[in-house]
Amino acid sequence: MPAKRRKLILGTLGAVGALAGAAAWRYWPEHGVFNPCLKELPDALARHELVTQAWAGVDPARMWDCHAHLVGTGDSGSGIRFNAKMESPLYPMMYAQHLFYLNASCASASPGKVDATYVERLLALVEGLRPGFKVMLMAFDHCHADDGTSLPAESAFYVPNEYPMAVARRHPKQFEWIASIHPYRRDAVDALRAAAANGARAIKWLPAAMNIDPASKRCLPFYEQLKALDIPVITHGGMERAVHVGDRQRLNNPLALRLPLSMGVRVVVAHCASVGMDNDTDRSGAPAPSFELFTRLMDDPAYGKTLYGDISAVTQQNRVGPALVRMIEREDWHPRLLNGSDYPLPGVMPLFSMSQLAGLGLIEPGAAPVLAAIREHNPLLFDFVLKRQQRASGKRFAAKIFETREFFAK
């Protein structure tokens, strides 16, 4: 990792630690701070029984990682833009997030090379898996006002549809792409038709960051077109910590998704809404765990053919717990769960703890050092093997959860 970026991250962590107090440093990450960005997986790891067991019963040609971010700086002309606060040490939390994303992706710090090296690293990681495996690259639209006006200054970051589309076209064996279209845009329906015509497999929303109320009637024309095209929406549920969302957390409430679900739109709730609290608008209006509200929707027979969840990020430290155990134990949910990695987050070293997972009995203690070693070389493989290793009440995630291609390639 470039020394300049290392110093910037350490300096930012120091600032955050000073703000949080000395107690925060008790939680110094067990796997270190920086992604070592090691390259080809050693043969001993590639042939390890944990890796062999993970692939057993799964068809790589049907595996599409349905939750991966295409990050960069826009230095290739990609059109990517980050909020200025994420590039300023004056906003230490947002600044640290940006630096961690770039470190996790092993992108070069050299001007003019960030976008290109991000893609090069991701290609290498996919090549380190089995033939047929693909990653679905996400665009990310601007925040918009209620009247449909674009608000770049309030947007955490922006990835135009044209960029993941172009990358997927250059590398069709490794990538598919997911569009992001704000439903309040005046051209939203036309943009959706264009994205579908150009091969977009889904639409990505982060409601709290984008100012989207999924329950708003403003979304009706967009939902009607989604239904007509049979294109799913992948939308965040529960608390959002990866980007700043201001006072709009309520827009991530899973219960707000009843409108598109009732219209027959296929909706994928990212991370199964596994952290956070939302108001129980069905009942008292009092706060309730977001995951419990997601569970209520999943158990409603009316949504049995429209509601799905993705299991991206569910093994991170902040999400490991009863919700993850429930996902594993609820085998009746497994046909409606879809695997995603939330790349590059598997490469953010402080986000995962193998000792935590072993301590909770979700993985065998002997698997922890092997998983940690795999992660240093290939975070995508790590994410997959870790999820295949997890057990709860003698159950595990079904192989079909990882074979997402049929869901997106209808």
C-alpha positions as CSV (number, residue, x, y, z in Angstrom):
1,M,0.0,0.0,0.0
2,P,1.4,3.4,-0.9
3,A,3.0,5.1,2.2
4,K,1.1,8.3,1.6
5,R,-2.3,6.7,1.8
6,R,-1.2,4.6,4.8
7,K,-0.2,7.8,6.7
8,L,-3.5,9.4,5.7
9,I,-5.6,6.5,7.0
10,L,-3.5,6.3,10.3
11,G,-3.8,10.1,10.7
12,T,-7.6,9.9,10.2
13,L,-7.9,7.0,12.6
14,G,-6.0,9.0,15.1
15,A,-8.4,11.9,14.7
16,V,-11.4,9.6,15.0
17,G,-9.9,7.9,18.1
18,A,-9.4,11.2,19.7
19,L,-13.0,12.2,19.1
20,A,-14.3,8.8,20.4
21,G,-12.1,8.6,23.4
22,A,-9.3,6.2,24.5
23,A,-11.8,3.4,25.1
24,A,-12.3,3.0,21.3
25,W,-8.8,1.6,20.9
26,R,-9.7,-1.5,22.9
27,Y,-11.4,-2.6,19.6
28,W,-8.3,-2.4,17.4
29,P,-9.0,-4.9,14.6
30,E,-7.6,-8.3,15.0
31,H,-6.7,-8.5,11.3
32,G,-5.0,-5.1,11.2
33,V,-6.1,-2.0,9.4
34,F,-4.7,-2.3,5.9
35,N,-5.5,-4.7,3.2
36,P,-2.1,-6.3,2.3
37,C,-3.3,-6.7,-1.3
38,L,-1.5,-10.0,-1.8
39,K,-1.8,-11.5,-5.3
40,E,-2.2,-15.0,-6.5
41,L,-3.5,-17.5,-3.9
42,P,-0.8,-20.0,-2.8
43,D,-1.5,-23.5,-3.9
44,A,-1.8,-24.7,-0.4
45,L,-4.7,-22.4,0.2
46,A,-6.3,-22.9,-3.2
47,R,-6.4,-26.7,-2.6
48,H,-7.3,-26.4,1.1
49,E,-10.3,-28.6,2.2
50,L,-12.3,-25.5,3.3
51,V,-12.1,-24.2,-0.3
52,T,-12.9,-27.6,-1.8
53,Q,-15.9,-28.0,0.6
54,A,-17.2,-24.5,-0.3
55,W,-17.4,-25.3,-4.0
56,A,-19.0,-28.7,-3.5
57,G,-22.6,-28.7,-4.9
58,V,-22.4,-25.2,-6.3
59,D,-22.3,-24.5,-10.1
60,P,-19.9,-21.6,-10.7
61,A,-21.6,-20.8,-14.1
62,R,-24.7,-19.9,-12.1
63,M,-22.9,-17.7,-9.6
64,W,-23.5,-14.0,-10.0
65,D,-22.3,-11.9,-7.1
66,C,-25.3,-9.6,-7.0
67,H,-23.9,-6.8,-4.8
68,A,-20.6,-5.3,-5.8
69,H,-19.7,-1.6,-6.0
70,L,-17.6,0.0,-8.8
71,V,-15.6,2.6,-7.0
72,G,-12.9,5.0,-8.2
73,T,-12.2,8.7,-8.4
74,G,-13.3,9.4,-12.0
75,D,-9.7,9.8,-13.1
76,S,-10.3,7.6,-16.2
77,G,-13.2,9.8,-17.4
78,S,-15.7,7.3,-15.9
79,G,-17.9,10.0,-14.4
80,I,-17.5,8.8,-10.9
81,R,-17.7,11.6,-8.3
82,F,-17.4,11.6,-4.5
83,N,-18.8,14.2,-2.2
84,A,-16.1,16.7,-1.4
85,K,-16.4,15.9,2.3
86,M,-15.3,12.3,1.7
87,E,-12.0,13.8,0.3
88,S,-11.4,16.2,3.1
89,P,-9.7,15.5,6.5
90,L,-12.0,18.1,7.9
91,Y,-14.7,15.4,7.9
92,P,-12.7,12.5,9.5
93,M,-15.3,9.8,9.5
94,M,-16.3,10.3,5.8
95,Y,-12.7,10.8,4.8
96,A,-11.7,7.6,6.5
97,Q,-14.5,5.7,4.8
98,H,-13.3,6.9,1.3
99,L,-9.7,5.9,2.1
100,F,-10.7,2.5,3.4
101,Y,-12.8,1.7,0.3
102,L,-9.8,2.5,-2.0
103,N,-7.4,0.5,0.2
104,A,-9.8,-2.4,0.3
105,S,-9.9,-2.5,-3.5
106,C,-6.1,-2.3,-3.8
107,A,-6.5,0.6,-6.3
108,S,-3.4,2.6,-7.1
109,A,-2.9,6.0,-5.4
110,S,-1.3,7.4,-8.5
111,P,-3.3,10.0,-10.3
112,G,-4.8,8.7,-13.5
113,K,-4.7,5.1,-12.4
114,V,-7.3,4.7,-9.6
115,D,-10.3,3.7,-11.8
116,A,-8.2,1.4,-14.0
117,T,-6.4,-0.4,-11.2
118,Y,-9.7,-0.9,-9.3
119,V,-11.1,-2.8,-12.3
120,E,-7.8,-4.7,-12.8
121,R,-7.8,-5.9,-9.2
122,L,-11.4,-7.0,-9.4
123,L,-10.7,-8.9,-12.6
124,A,-7.8,-10.7,-11.0
125,L,-10.0,-11.7,-8.0
126,V,-12.7,-13.1,-10.4
127,E,-10.0,-15.0,-12.3
128,G,-9.0,-16.5,-9.0
129,L,-12.4,-18.1,-8.6
130,R,-13.8,-20.9,-10.8
131,P,-14.8,-20.3,-14.5
132,G,-18.3,-19.0,-15.0
133,F,-18.4,-16.9,-11.8
134,K,-19.4,-13.3,-12.4
135,V,-19.7,-10.1,-10.4
136,M,-22.6,-7.7,-10.9
137,L,-21.3,-4.1,-10.9
138,M,-23.5,-1.4,-9.5
139,A,-24.1,2.1,-10.6
140,F,-25.2,4.7,-8.0
141,D,-27.5,7.6,-8.9
142,H,-27.4,11.1,-7.3
143,C,-29.6,12.2,-4.4
144,H,-32.7,14.0,-5.8
145,A,-35.2,16.5,-4.4
146,D,-38.8,15.6,-4.1
147,D,-39.5,17.5,-7.4
148,G,-36.9,15.3,-9.2
149,T,-34.1,17.9,-9.2
150,S,-30.6,16.3,-9.0
151,L,-28.7,17.3,-5.8
152,P,-25.0,16.4,-6.4
153,A,-23.9,18.3,-3.3
154,E,-26.0,16.1,-1.1
155,S,-24.9,12.9,-2.8
156,A,-22.3,10.7,-1.0
157,F,-21.0,9.5,-4.4
158,Y,-22.1,9.0,-8.0
159,V,-21.4,6.2,-10.5
160,P,-23.2,6.8,-13.8
161,N,-24.9,3.9,-15.5
162,E,-22.7,4.3,-18.5
163,Y,-19.6,3.2,-16.5
164,P,-20.5,-0.2,-15.2
165,M,-22.3,-0.9,-18.5
166,A,-19.0,-0.1,-20.4
167,V,-16.9,-2.2,-18.0
168,A,-19.3,-5.2,-18.3
169,R,-19.2,-4.9,-22.1
170,R,-15.4,-5.0,-22.1
171,H,-15.4,-8.0,-19.8
172,P,-18.5,-10.0,-20.5
173,K,-17.1,-13.3,-19.0
174,Q,-16.5,-11.6,-15.7
175,F,-19.1,-8.9,-15.2
176,E,-22.8,-8.1,-15.5
177,W,-24.1,-4.7,-14.5
178,I,-26.8,-3.1,-12.4
179,A,-28.3,0.4,-13.2
180,S,-29.2,3.0,-10.6
181,I,-32.1,5.3,-11.5
182,H,-33.8,7.7,-9.1
183,P,-37.6,7.2,-9.5
184,Y,-38.4,10.9,-9.1
185,R,-36.3,11.9,-12.1
186,R,-38.4,13.3,-14.9
187,D,-36.7,10.9,-17.3
188,A,-36.9,7.9,-14.9
189,V,-39.1,5.7,-17.0
190,D,-37.2,6.4,-20.2
191,A,-33.9,5.8,-18.4
192,L,-35.2,2.5,-17.1
193,R,-36.2,1.4,-20.6
194,A,-32.7,2.4,-21.9
195,A,-30.9,0.6,-19.1
196,A,-32.9,-2.6,-19.8
197,A,-32.2,-2.4,-23.5
198,N,-28.5,-2.1,-22.7
199,G,-28.4,-5.2,-20.5
200,A,-29.0,-3.9,-17.0
201,R,-30.0,-6.9,-14.8
202,A,-31.4,-4.9,-11.8
203,I,-31.8,-1.4,-10.3
204,K,-29.9,-0.3,-7.2
205,W,-31.3,2.0,-4.6
206,L,-30.1,3.3,-1.3
207,P,-33.2,5.2,-0.3
208,A,-31.8,7.2,2.7
209,A,-28.8,8.4,0.7
210,M,-30.8,9.1,-2.5
211,N,-33.9,10.6,-0.9
212,I,-36.3,7.9,-2.2
213,D,-39.5,7.1,-0.3
214,P,-40.4,3.6,-1.7
215,A,-44.0,4.1,-0.4
216,S,-44.5,7.3,-2.4
217,K,-47.0,7.5,-5.2
218,R,-44.3,9.4,-7.1
219,C,-42.7,6.0,-7.7
220,L,-45.8,4.4,-9.4
221,P,-44.9,5.0,-13.0
222,F,-41.4,3.6,-12.3
223,Y,-42.9,0.5,-10.5
224,E,-45.2,-0.1,-13.4
225,Q,-42.3,-0.1,-15.9
226,L,-40.2,-2.4,-13.6
227,K,-43.1,-4.8,-13.5
228,A,-43.5,-4.7,-17.3
229,L,-39.8,-5.3,-17.8
230,D,-39.6,-7.8,-14.9
231,I,-36.5,-6.1,-13.6
232,P,-35.8,-6.3,-9.8
233,V,-34.8,-3.5,-7.4
234,I,-32.0,-4.1,-5.0
235,T,-32.7,-1.7,-2.2
236,H,-31.0,-1.1,1.2
237,G,-32.9,-2.0,4.3
238,G,-32.3,-0.9,7.9
239,M,-29.5,1.4,9.2
240,E,-27.0,2.7,6.7
241,R,-23.5,3.3,8.0
242,A,-21.3,3.1,4.9
243,V,-22.3,6.6,3.6
244,H,-23.8,9.7,5.2
245,V,-27.6,9.9,4.9
246,G,-28.4,12.9,7.2
247,D,-31.9,12.6,8.8
248,R,-33.3,10.3,6.1
249,Q,-32.7,6.9,7.8
250,R,-36.5,6.4,8.0
251,L,-36.6,5.9,4.2
252,N,-34.7,2.5,4.6
253,N,-37.7,1.1,6.6
254,P,-38.5,-2.3,5.1
255,L,-42.2,-1.7,5.6
256,A,-42.0,1.1,3.0
257,L,-41.6,-1.6,0.4
258,R,-45.2,-2.8,0.6
259,L,-46.2,-0.6,-2.4
260,P,-43.9,-2.1,-5.0
261,L,-44.3,-5.6,-3.6
262,S,-48.1,-5.3,-3.8
263,M,-47.7,-4.3,-7.5
264,G,-45.7,-7.4,-8.3
265,V,-42.3,-5.8,-8.5
266,R,-39.5,-8.1,-7.4
267,V,-37.7,-6.4,-4.5
268,V,-34.4,-7.6,-3.0
269,V,-33.7,-6.1,0.4
270,A,-29.9,-5.7,0.8
271,H,-28.4,-7.3,3.9
272,C,-31.8,-8.5,4.9
273,A,-32.2,-5.3,6.9
274,S,-30.0,-7.0,9.5
275,V,-29.1,-3.9,11.6
276,G,-30.9,-0.8,12.8
277,M,-34.3,0.2,14.1
278,D,-37.3,1.5,12.2
279,N,-40.7,2.6,13.2
280,D,-43.3,-0.2,13.1
281,T,-45.8,1.7,10.9
282,D,-48.0,-1.4,10.7
283,R,-48.8,-1.2,14.4
284,S,-47.9,1.2,17.2
285,G,-45.4,3.2,15.3
286,A,-42.8,2.5,18.0
287,P,-39.2,1.6,17.0
288,A,-38.6,-2.0,16.2
289,P,-35.6,-3.9,14.9
290,S,-35.4,-3.5,11.1
291,F,-34.8,-7.2,10.8
292,E,-38.0,-8.1,12.6
293,L,-39.9,-5.9,10.1
294,F,-38.2,-7.6,7.2
295,T,-39.1,-10.9,8.8
296,R,-42.7,-9.9,8.9
297,L,-42.7,-9.2,5.2
298,M,-40.8,-12.4,4.4
299,D,-43.4,-14.4,6.3
300,D,-46.4,-12.7,4.6
301,P,-47.7,-15.2,1.9
302,A,-48.7,-12.2,-0.2
303,Y,-45.0,-11.5,-1.0
304,G,-43.8,-15.0,-1.4
305,K,-43.0,-14.4,-5.1
306,T,-41.9,-10.8,-4.9
307,L,-39.8,-10.3,-1.8
308,Y,-36.2,-11.5,-1.5
309,G,-33.1,-10.7,0.6
310,D,-29.4,-10.5,-0.2
311,I,-26.9,-11.8,2.3
312,S,-24.2,-9.3,1.4
313,A,-22.3,-7.9,4.5
314,V,-24.2,-10.2,6.9
315,T,-20.9,-11.6,8.2
316,Q,-19.5,-8.2,9.2
317,Q,-18.9,-7.6,12.9
318,N,-21.8,-5.2,13.3
319,R,-24.2,-7.7,11.7
320,V,-23.1,-11.0,13.2
321,G,-25.6,-12.1,15.8
322,P,-29.3,-13.3,16.0
323,A,-30.2,-12.0,12.6
324,L,-27.5,-14.0,10.8
325,V,-28.4,-17.1,12.9
326,R,-32.0,-16.7,11.8
327,M,-31.1,-16.4,8.2
328,I,-29.1,-19.6,8.4
329,E,-31.8,-21.5,10.4
330,R,-34.7,-20.4,8.2
331,E,-34.3,-22.9,5.5
332,D,-37.8,-22.0,4.2
333,W,-36.3,-18.6,3.3
334,H,-33.3,-20.0,1.4
335,P,-35.0,-20.1,-2.0
336,R,-35.5,-16.4,-1.6
337,L,-32.0,-15.4,-0.4
338,L,-29.3,-14.2,-2.9
339,N,-25.6,-14.0,-2.4
340,G,-23.6,-10.8,-2.8
341,S,-20.3,-9.8,-1.4
342,D,-20.7,-6.0,-1.0
343,Y,-17.3,-5.7,-2.6
344,P,-14.9,-4.0,-1.8
345,L,-16.1,-4.2,1.9
346,P,-14.7,-7.8,2.3
347,G,-11.3,-6.1,1.9
348,V,-11.8,-3.6,4.6
349,M,-9.8,-5.4,7.3
350,P,-11.5,-4.0,10.5
351,L,-15.0,-5.0,9.4
352,F,-14.5,-8.7,10.1
353,S,-13.5,-10.8,13.1
354,M,-12.8,-14.5,12.7
355,S,-12.5,-14.9,16.5
356,Q,-16.0,-13.4,16.9
357,L,-17.5,-15.8,14.5
358,A,-15.7,-18.8,16.1
359,G,-16.7,-17.6,19.5
360,L,-20.3,-17.6,18.5
361,G,-20.0,-21.1,17.1
362,L,-20.7,-20.0,13.5
363,I,-17.4,-21.3,12.3
364,E,-15.0,-23.9,13.6
365,P,-12.0,-22.3,15.4
366,G,-9.6,-24.2,13.1
367,A,-11.2,-22.4,10.1
368,A,-10.4,-18.9,11.4
369,P,-6.7,-18.7,10.4
370,V,-7.4,-20.3,7.0
371,L,-10.1,-17.8,6.2
372,A,-8.0,-14.9,7.4
373,A,-5.2,-16.0,5.0
374,I,-7.5,-16.4,2.1
375,R,-8.8,-12.9,2.7
376,E,-5.4,-11.4,2.3
377,H,-5.2,-12.7,-1.2
378,N,-8.8,-12.8,-2.5
379,P,-11.6,-11.1,-0.5
380,L,-14.2,-12.5,-2.9
381,L,-13.2,-16.0,-2.3
382,F,-13.0,-15.3,1.4
383,D,-16.6,-14.0,1.4
384,F,-17.8,-17.1,-0.4
385,V,-15.9,-19.7,1.7
386,L,-16.8,-18.0,5.0
387,K,-20.5,-18.1,4.2
388,R,-20.3,-21.7,3.1
389,Q,-18.5,-22.6,6.4
390,Q,-21.1,-21.1,8.7
391,R,-23.4,-23.3,10.7
392,A,-26.2,-22.6,13.1
393,S,-28.3,-25.4,14.8
394,G,-26.7,-27.8,12.4
395,K,-27.9,-25.9,9.3
396,R,-26.0,-23.9,6.7
397,F,-26.7,-21.6,3.8
398,A,-28.1,-23.7,0.9
399,A,-26.0,-24.0,-2.2
400,K,-28.8,-22.4,-4.3
401,I,-28.4,-19.1,-2.5
402,F,-25.1,-18.7,-4.4
403,E,-26.6,-19.6,-7.8
404,T,-28.3,-16.3,-8.5
405,R,-28.0,-16.2,-12.2
406,E,-31.5,-17.6,-12.9
407,F,-33.1,-14.8,-10.7
408,F,-31.4,-12.0,-12.7
409,A,-31.3,-13.6,-16.2
410,K,-35.0,-14.4,-16.6
